[in-house]
Each structure stands twice: as structure tokens, then as C-alpha cells.
Amino acid sequence: MMQRQGEPASVFYPARRAVLDGQYKRYLAVCSRMQTVLLLLAVAVVALFVEVLRGMVLGSPLLAAAIALAVMIPIYVRTRYVRDRYLRLFLIYGRAMDRITGKETQSGNTGEEFRVEGHLYERDLNILGTDSLFGLLDTVRTGVGQRGLAALLLQTGGAGTREAVLLRREAIQEMTHGNDLRETIAMMGPSRFQQVPAAFFDKWLEEPAPEFHPLVRLSLVATTSLMLVLVVLGLSHVLPWDLLRQNILAVLAIQGAMAYSVRKRVLPLLESSKSISTQLELFRDGLALLHQQPFESERLKELQRATSGPGDAVKLLRGLWQQCLIVEQRTKEWFLIPSLLLCAGTHAVLSIAQWKRAHADEMKKWLEAWAEFEALGALATYAYEHPAHAYPEILPEGEAVFEAVALAHPLLPEDAVTNDIALQGDQRIYVISGSNMAGKSTLLRAIGVNAVLAMTGAPVRATSGRMSALVIGASIALSDSLAEGRSKFLAEVERLQAILEEARPTEGRRVLFLIDEIFSGTNSQDRKVAAEAVTCSLADHGAIGALSTHDLTLTEMVQLPELCAINVHMASPDAGDPLAFDYRLKPGVNRSSNALAIVRMIGIEL
């Protein structure tokens, strides 16, 4: 692959796809010609064989044709393999071009299996699900990588500290122009359908490894060794088979009795390990690729070290893969008899159980390292494909700040309206008034989603920005639950309580809250009192954020000096057409009314 330094995706992707298209068509033509040659050779072999049987020709032409056919078949198989890889790459870059042109930005994977119950912003900001941020960013190769991406987007573990954000950013920036690495990862495995589901290894690792008395292993090794000796003696004609037959049957009986004695403990692991070999191979190859990279960023080096000691993950996984491959192949026709004679399945399970007891905890760490590596690669792909997006400055510990110039929602088209946001100092809170459809909820989500992106270490959809390390809490898309007997109002109360809990300052982090139509389920007076109490409490803890409302009485809360709040609004700039929204954030309170326009939309003339 030839790529000029700094070449943008809009140039590199079409050029690379054109090259791949040419290569694919060339190999397609070669395969077509080779198929014709193979057919002719096969016909020639059959025809010559018939003639040899009739005594019409000598055997040498038949032998020559058969040899030519035998030589051509592996060459054809290899050529077809190369052809299919070019086609696979061609499709991969076609998908990449769809992303950068906006034709299809979603991967088709929703990530909903990674949802965390009661999460503070996941559903409100469409982090997971259909038409989600996860779907936009999901360019990882494995399900394990998908889980790593979801974990970063949901800020699980220590992902939300300033130090962690900066380390990830450094890694993302190093990987941004690594198209060779991205291509290699995407092409791992014999086909794109070979996958490592996130829960696949979890279930296998959680299954307890059976323990066996050391004498079981020693006895099986002894009987298997004796069996091999007897078979070799027979094959080499050292001893007659009539003499060996009884001894072989005796050894088989002893070996079978021993295998039967541990059968109940062997079967569960035998069953769970029979389909893991292909997954292990893909995971092993991924870690080998990770080890080979000459990374400079500290976080990427840490991920390499995490899979290098105390044991070499690649070497250990290769040993495990070999045992799982035996389990998988033991029932195949070509291996069935040797497997039964040598008790291969039981031997393999004993080795797998020993491996699990020794390395299961390490393997969990290897999986975590690979998950983060793939997630960082996906974020680097996003950064490469969106060069106009900016990395916001992540501020050290202190007052909470969120600033962005020309901010827009990452899921909106390229021509989406942008807004400048400045939550800091004496305007730490926005009270956003305006009518329905004016863009208030979308603005709240744009702030939140870009904050999430920034906290992963990725660039945001803005021309510039600066922000603190923030804990994000949102109350935008809450709903009632008949199954749980919980109203929407109660769901909002519980969410606001959770956000208030997070607002207590810890480790220099501050809360960014985003609330749509606060306490809309109560009367105007109670709503005003409750909203002021919640907002003042958040402000007391140093939180910043924005809340939207239709209730103009709530705009009066900006008069409370402790809030450091300002009124802003979103409305139509055309007094004659109150529904002609421009989606711009404007200072002050929205005083316009669009009631008559709404009534006309319903079809009622006043």
C-alpha cells in the first residue's frame, strides 16, 4: 500500500479502492483462465486413463497430465484466495467511502448488548442502539473490540480521568494515519464472518476448570506411550500382530476405564472447547500483530506490555489453540481412529483444564488490552476520516469548563447548523427556552455527545474547544415503565438524584448536566421551586450544564446569583413564520409564540 504522508481519507480511500478493483479483476481473469486449464487437464486425465485401460496409449502421457493437474490445483486455490482477499479489501474500502461521503455512516451494529442499567447518559445521548454514536464509530474487527469501544463511550472504570484521556489521545493521534495497520486488522481471519463475540470467552473462562489427581495424567501418558510403542512395533514388523493384538486390547481397556472414570468432569470442558479454536486463532493473531508494532505512545506500549508478561500471551495462546484444535478435530473422519487409540480428547481436556487454572486471569487481562487497542483504533479511524474535527484542550483540575466553537452533533450531516458554547465562569449554566422543534434537545445532545467523544480521547465536531475532565449526566429521553410501575416523573427524579450524587467533587472531576424539560410532569409553581433547588444544588457542587424549558417562569432562576446562569433561546428569526427555525442559539428569553402556527398544522383555522 502506497500512501503519502498526511494524505486525507477523501483522497486515499478512492485511490486505494481503484487499485484493489484493478487487482481483483486481474486475479478474477487469471482464475477464469486457470479454471479452463483445470477442466481441460481433468478431461485429458479421464480420456487418457480410458485409453490406457484400452491399451491404446502408454501410461506416461497419463502420468504427465495427472502431475500437471496435481500441480495446478494448489496454484489455483492460492490464486483464488488472493482474488477473494482483494475483493474483501475492495468491499472494506467501499464501506469506508460510504462513511466519509455520508451515504451510510452506521456500521449496522448497535452495541445494545453492552448497555448498563441506569447509566447516566447512554440512552439520553443515543450512545448505543440504532443510529447511535457507537454505530458511527464501530469499525473494530471483533466483538471484544466492540465491548472495548462501548466501555470507552460509557466511561467505565477509570476511563474518565484527565490523565487517561490524554494518554488515549496520544495513542489515537499516533494511529490516525495507520492505514496499513487498519487494513491488516480488518483482514484478520479467513473471512469477515469469522468473529470473536464479546461474551464468547467470558463464558468459557467463567466455566470452572475441573481438577484431576496427578496420577490420572501420569497413567494416561503411560498407557498412551505404551500404545504408541506397540503400534510402532507392529508397523515395523518387529513383533507379529497376532502377539500384539491382545496387548493392544488390554491397553485400550485400561485406558478406556481411566477415561470413563473422569468422563463426567471431562465432558463439559470438552463440549465448551470444541468450537473455540478458530476464535483463539483470531485472538492470537491479533495479539501477535499488537506486539509487532513500533509504537511510541505510552498507552499503546502499556497495552503491549500487558500481553507480554509475566507470560507471552501469543505463545501461551498458541499452546491452548493446539489443544482446542485436537478437541475440535477428534471426531473428524481422518482423526477418529487415532483419537480413540490415543485418548486424544481426554489428554487435550486435561491440558486445557491445567491451562485455564494457570492462565485464565491473565487471559482476561489480554482480552481487556485487545479490547482497548481495537477501540483506540476505531477512534483513530474516526479522527482520520474527520480531519476538520478538533481535539479540545483538556484542562487540569479546577473549575468546570466546557467551551466549543462551531459545535455540531456528530450524527448530523456535514451542512448541519453549528453553535458556540461557553459554560464557565459567570455563565456556568444555560437556561434554554424555545418552542418545540426549535432544536433545544438536539443542542443538549450535541453538547453531551461531543463531551463523550472528548473524554474518549477522540476529536469533537467543532473547530476548537476546551473542557475539564467531566462526568456527564443527562435527563433527556426518560420514559415510564409499566413493568416496573414507574412513571416518567419518578424516572426523572431518580435520574436527577443520581446526577446530584455524581456532582460531589471527586479527584478533580466535575459534572456536566443536560436536562430537557425539567420536571415537566408537575404544575408551574412546583416546577419552578423544584428546578431552582436542583439547579442550585448542582451549582453548589461546581457542576456546569444546560437545561431546556417551555415554561418561561423557569427563566427567572438566572436572577439567583449563586447559579451563575444565563438565559438563551432557540426560535425562528422570522416573526411572520414562527416555525421557520434556524437552530441558532441566541441570547435572552424566547418571547415569541407559535401557538397559532401549531393549530394550523393540525388543520384548525382560527
Buried (B, 14 or more C-beta within 10 A) or exposed (E): EEBEEEBEBEEBBBBBBEBBBEBBBEBBEBBEEBEEBBEEBBEBBEBBBEBBEEEEBEEEBBEEBBEBBEEBBEEBEEBBEBBBBBBBBBBBBBBBBBBBEEEEBBBEBBBEBBBEEEBBBBBBBBBBBEEBBBBBBBBBBBBBBBBBBBBBBBBEEEBBBBEBBBBBBBBBBBBBBBBEBBBBBBBBBBEEEBBBBBEBBBEBBEBEBBEBEEEBBEBBEBBBEBBEEBBEBBEEEEEEEEEBEEBBEEBBEBBBEBBEEBEEBBEEBBEBBBEBBBBBBBBBBBBBBBBEBEBEBEBBEBBBEBBBEEBBBBEBBBEBBEBBBBBBBBEEEEBEEEBBBBBBBBBBBBBBBBBBEEBBEBBBEBBBBBBBBBBBBBBBBBBBBBEEBBBBEBBEEEEBBBBBBBBBBBBBEEEBBBBBBBBBEEBBBBBBBBBEBBBBBBBBBBBBBBBBBBBBBBBBBBBBBBBBBBBBBBBBBBEBEEEEEBBEBBBBBBBBEBBBEBBEBEEEBBBBBBBBBBBEBEEEEEBBEBBBEBBBBBBEBBBBBBBBBEBBEBBEBBEEEEBBBBBBBBBBEEEEEBBEBEBBBBEEBBEBEBEEBBEEEEEEEE
